[in-house]
Structure formats: structure tokens, C-alpha cells
Amino acid sequence: MIGIVIPAHDEEASLHACLHAACQAARHPALAGEPVSIVVVLDSCSDASAAIAQRHPVTVLPLQVRNVGLARHHGAAALIAQGARWLAFTDADTLVAPDWLVAQLHLQVDAVCGTVSPDGWQGHPPQVQQRFARHYQDRDEHRHIHGANFGVSTQAYLRAGGFPPLPCHEDVGLVRALQAIDARIAWSASVRVVTSTRAHSKVRGGFGDTLRQWDVEERAHLARSPQRERVSVRTTCCACSRLT
């Protein structure tokens, strides 16, 4: 059996689409009928997330810890108790690809770190999108770590001690623990998800906070030297075009 863990804190705006995508991945024909169980960990929710989750074929696990590391841990524990051999993790503001699980399992490793694609750049200045394009490595052997796109065998997960109880960067903590036990990790661009670029992150220090900080830094830089920034932006666009 394969398990999917999705932590959520007040995600009524995005949860339906997230679960629809996860259920599609769970029904992929290449899984050859292997059962897939989806656990939605509702952590300190006060909105309609519970009602939305209950409209889907998932298990709802309510918590009041406001800690994504603990939320992922409890979701994983529930699936391990059901007999899951593989654990896949994503976020409630993320859409996994239809072949998401198939692509993870195809790599035949202990753990998989996939990449993310932004769902758009509305509300962000062009400089933030350009900075992402400069720094993000959407390729194999990328070395990015995303809780929104991660998979691990149950055996390796248990050997590594599971997710640490951190409110942020719990995914980094687990990957470091996996590296410490010499787990085989695939850094793959073939395992795809689309994630939100909302500026109001549900987790302090998460992707949304990073984008917001970039926004502040890029605006400040532009204010200090507008002419130089305009030249730099044009150069970056040309460089990106050459790379693509």
C-alpha cells in the first residue's frame, strides 16, 4: 500500500483542487491497482477545510499542534500503521502531477526529492520571477528540498527517525537524517508538482515568506539604483532566453 500525507492549516481555498489532483495520482493505471491511502492532517483549522476534505475519499486526521513537522509525522504514523510501504508528501496549496506517485516509485530509491513549478506570479513584481529563474535548478541532481514534493520508503523513514517536530524546515531535517544513514536519494525533476506563490505563507519561513522577502529586497535594490536595475533585468531576461 502507498500512503499520501497532506498537512493543512485553514486551506479551504486550495484544498479541493489539491485533493482532486492527489486522487487522480492515486488512480494512475501504472500503479496496477495497488491501494493508495490519503491522509489529510487538519492542523488547528478554523475554516471549512474539514468539510471539504470529507467530500473526498481520504482519511481526516485532526490535530491542534500548529506544527507542520508534527503534522507530517502523525500522518505518516497513521499510514505506517495501515501497512504503507511508501510515503509521499505534499502540501494543501499544491497540485501533484497525475504520474506523481508512479514517477517516485519508478526511481527505485529510498527517497525522492522532486521539484516545484510556481502556479503564477500574480501579486509579485517581475524581479521576483526573474530571481526564481536565476536561482532555481529545475533539473535532475538539483538539491532542492520541498515538503510539497517528497517521497520515502517506510523502511528508510523509520531508520532515519521520521520528521523532526519542527514548525519549518522539517523536510530538510529528515533529508539530512536520511543522508546520515546513507539512504539512496534521487534528486529528480521528473517528479512534478505545481505549488502556490501566495505571499501569505501558512508556515513562517516557508516558500511564501521567501518570495515576500525577495520582493522586499528587489524593491529596495531597485529604489537604490533604478537605472542599473533596469539594465540588469534586461540582461537577465536575455540570459534566460538563451538557457531555454
C-alpha positions as CSV (number, residue, x, y, z in Angstrom):
1,M,0.0,0.0,0.0
2,I,1.1,3.6,-0.8
3,G,0.4,6.5,1.5
4,I,0.0,10.2,0.8
5,V,0.2,12.8,3.7
6,I,-1.2,16.3,3.2
7,P,-0.9,18.7,6.2
8,A,-3.4,21.6,6.1
9,H,-4.0,24.7,8.2
10,D,-7.0,26.7,7.1
11,E,-6.7,25.7,3.4
12,E,-10.3,26.0,2.3
13,A,-9.3,28.0,-0.8
14,S,-7.0,25.4,-2.2
15,L,-7.8,22.0,-0.6
16,H,-10.4,20.8,-3.0
17,A,-8.1,21.2,-6.0
18,C,-5.2,19.6,-4.1
19,L,-7.2,16.5,-3.2
20,H,-8.6,16.1,-6.6
21,A,-5.1,16.0,-8.0
22,A,-3.9,13.6,-5.3
23,C,-6.8,11.3,-6.0
24,Q,-6.0,11.3,-9.7
25,A,-2.4,10.3,-9.0
26,A,-3.7,7.6,-6.7
27,R,-5.7,6.1,-9.6
28,H,-2.9,6.1,-12.2
29,P,-3.1,2.8,-14.2
30,A,0.7,2.3,-13.9
31,L,0.1,1.6,-10.2
32,A,-1.5,-1.6,-11.3
33,G,-4.3,-1.4,-8.7
34,E,-2.1,-1.0,-5.7
35,P,-4.1,0.7,-2.9
36,V,-3.3,4.3,-2.1
37,S,-4.5,5.8,1.2
38,I,-4.6,9.6,1.5
39,V,-4.4,11.2,5.0
40,V,-5.2,14.9,5.4
41,V,-3.9,16.2,8.6
42,L,-6.0,19.2,9.6
43,D,-3.8,21.1,12.0
44,S,-5.6,23.8,14.0
45,C,-8.2,24.5,11.3
46,S,-11.0,27.0,11.9
47,D,-12.3,27.3,8.4
48,A,-14.2,24.9,6.1
49,S,-11.1,22.6,5.4
50,A,-12.7,19.7,7.3
51,A,-15.9,19.8,5.3
52,I,-14.0,20.0,2.0
53,A,-11.7,17.1,2.9
54,Q,-14.7,14.9,3.9
55,R,-16.1,15.2,0.3
56,H,-13.1,13.2,-0.9
57,P,-12.1,9.6,-0.4
58,V,-9.5,10.5,2.3
59,T,-8.8,10.0,5.9
60,V,-9.1,13.1,8.0
61,L,-6.8,13.4,11.0
62,P,-7.4,16.5,13.2
63,L,-4.7,18.0,15.3
64,Q,-4.1,21.1,17.4
65,V,-0.4,21.5,17.4
66,R,0.2,24.2,14.7
67,N,3.5,22.4,13.7
68,V,4.0,21.1,10.2
69,G,6.7,18.7,11.3
70,L,4.4,17.0,13.8
71,A,1.5,17.1,11.3
72,R,3.6,15.2,8.7
73,H,4.8,12.8,11.5
74,H,1.3,12.0,12.7
75,G,0.1,11.5,9.1
76,A,3.0,9.2,8.4
77,A,2.4,7.2,11.6
78,A,-1.2,6.6,10.7
79,L,-0.3,5.3,7.3
80,I,2.5,3.1,8.6
81,A,0.0,1.6,11.0
82,Q,-2.1,0.7,7.9
83,G,0.8,-1.0,6.3
84,A,2.1,1.6,3.8
85,R,5.4,0.6,2.1
86,W,5.9,4.1,0.6
87,L,5.1,7.5,1.9
88,A,4.5,10.5,-0.4
89,F,4.2,14.1,1.0
90,T,2.7,17.2,-0.5
91,D,1.1,20.4,0.7
92,A,-2.5,21.6,0.6
93,D,-1.7,24.5,-1.7
94,T,0.0,22.2,-4.2
95,L,-1.2,20.2,-7.3
96,V,0.7,16.9,-7.9
97,A,1.1,15.6,-11.4
98,P,-1.1,12.6,-12.5
99,D,2.0,10.4,-12.6
100,W,3.4,11.8,-9.3
101,L,3.4,8.5,-7.4
102,V,4.4,6.5,-10.5
103,A,7.4,8.7,-11.1
104,Q,8.6,8.4,-7.5
105,L,8.3,4.6,-7.4
106,H,10.0,4.3,-10.8
107,L,13.2,5.7,-9.5
108,Q,13.6,2.6,-7.1
109,V,15.5,4.5,-4.4
110,D,15.0,5.1,-0.6
111,A,13.8,8.7,-1.0
112,V,12.9,11.2,-3.7
113,C,13.2,14.9,-3.7
114,G,11.2,16.4,-6.5
115,T,11.0,19.9,-8.0
116,V,8.2,22.6,-7.9
117,S,6.7,24.8,-10.6
118,P,5.1,28.1,-9.5
119,D,1.4,28.4,-10.2
120,G,1.9,32.0,-11.4
121,W,3.4,35.3,-10.3
122,Q,0.3,37.4,-9.7
123,G,1.0,40.0,-6.9
124,H,4.8,39.8,-7.3
125,P,7.0,42.3,-9.3
126,P,8.8,40.9,-12.3
127,Q,12.1,40.9,-10.4
128,V,10.9,38.1,-8.1
129,Q,10.1,35.8,-11.0
130,Q,13.4,36.6,-12.6
131,R,15.2,35.9,-9.3
132,F,13.5,32.5,-9.1
133,A,14.5,31.7,-12.7
134,R,18.1,32.6,-11.9
135,H,18.4,30.5,-8.7
136,Y,16.1,27.6,-9.1
137,Q,17.5,24.4,-10.7
138,D,14.7,22.6,-12.3
139,R,16.8,19.6,-13.4
140,D,18.0,16.2,-12.1
141,E,20.5,16.4,-9.2
142,H,19.0,19.8,-8.2
143,R,19.5,19.5,-4.4
144,H,16.3,21.4,-3.6
145,I,14.2,20.0,-0.7
146,H,10.4,20.5,-0.7
147,G,7.9,19.0,1.7
148,A,5.4,19.7,-1.1
149,N,7.2,17.1,-3.3
150,F,8.8,14.4,-1.3
151,G,8.6,10.6,-1.1
152,V,10.4,8.0,1.0
153,S,10.2,4.3,1.7
154,T,8.7,3.4,5.1
155,Q,11.8,1.4,5.9
156,A,14.1,4.4,5.3
157,Y,11.7,6.8,7.0
158,L,11.8,4.7,10.2
159,R,15.5,4.2,10.1
160,A,16.0,8.0,9.8
161,G,13.7,8.7,12.7
162,G,10.9,10.4,10.8
163,F,10.2,14.1,10.6
164,P,11.6,16.2,13.4
165,P,8.9,18.2,15.3
166,L,9.9,21.5,13.7
167,P,7.5,24.3,12.7
168,C,9.5,24.8,9.5
169,H,12.3,23.1,7.6
170,E,11.2,19.7,8.9
171,D,11.7,18.4,5.3
172,V,15.4,19.5,5.4
173,G,15.8,17.8,8.8
174,L,14.5,14.5,7.5
175,V,16.6,14.6,4.4
176,R,19.7,15.3,6.4
177,A,18.9,12.3,8.6
178,L,18.4,10.2,5.5
179,Q,21.8,11.3,4.2
180,A,23.3,10.4,7.6
181,I,22.2,6.8,7.2
182,D,23.5,6.7,3.6
183,A,20.0,6.4,2.1
184,R,19.7,6.4,-1.6
185,I,18.2,9.7,-2.6
186,A,17.0,10.7,-6.1
187,W,17.0,14.5,-6.8
188,S,14.6,14.3,-9.7
189,A,13.0,16.8,-12.0
190,S,10.7,14.1,-13.4
191,V,8.6,14.1,-10.1
192,R,6.4,17.2,-10.7
193,V,4.1,19.4,-8.6
194,V,2.7,22.9,-9.1
195,T,2.7,25.0,-5.9
196,S,1.3,28.3,-4.8
197,T,3.3,31.5,-4.9
198,R,1.0,33.2,-2.5
199,A,2.8,35.8,-0.4
200,H,1.0,34.9,2.8
201,S,2.6,31.7,3.9
202,K,0.9,29.4,6.3
203,V,4.3,28.4,7.7
204,R,6.7,31.1,8.9
205,G,9.9,30.7,6.9
206,G,8.2,28.8,4.1
207,F,8.1,29.4,0.4
208,G,5.7,32.3,0.7
209,D,7.9,34.1,3.2
210,T,10.9,33.6,0.9
211,L,9.1,35.2,-2.0
212,R,7.9,38.0,0.1
213,Q,11.5,38.6,1.4
214,W,12.7,38.6,-2.2
215,D,10.1,41.2,-3.1
216,V,11.3,43.5,-0.3
217,E,14.9,43.0,-1.3
218,E,14.3,43.5,-5.0
219,R,12.2,46.6,-4.4
220,A,14.9,48.1,-2.2
221,H,17.6,47.4,-4.7
222,L,15.5,49.0,-7.4
223,A,15.0,52.1,-5.3
224,R,18.7,52.4,-4.6
225,S,19.8,52.1,-8.3
226,P,16.9,52.2,-10.7
227,Q,19.0,52.6,-13.8
228,R,21.4,49.8,-13.0
229,E,18.5,47.5,-12.1
230,R,16.8,48.2,-15.4
231,V,20.0,47.2,-17.2
232,S,20.4,44.1,-15.0
233,V,16.8,43.0,-15.6
234,R,17.2,43.2,-19.4
235,T,20.4,41.2,-19.2
236,T,18.8,38.5,-17.1
237,C,15.9,38.2,-19.5
238,C,18.3,37.7,-22.4
239,A,20.3,35.1,-20.4
240,C,17.1,33.2,-19.5
241,S,16.1,33.1,-23.2
242,R,19.5,31.7,-24.1
243,L,19.2,29.0,-21.5
244,T,15.7,27.9,-22.7
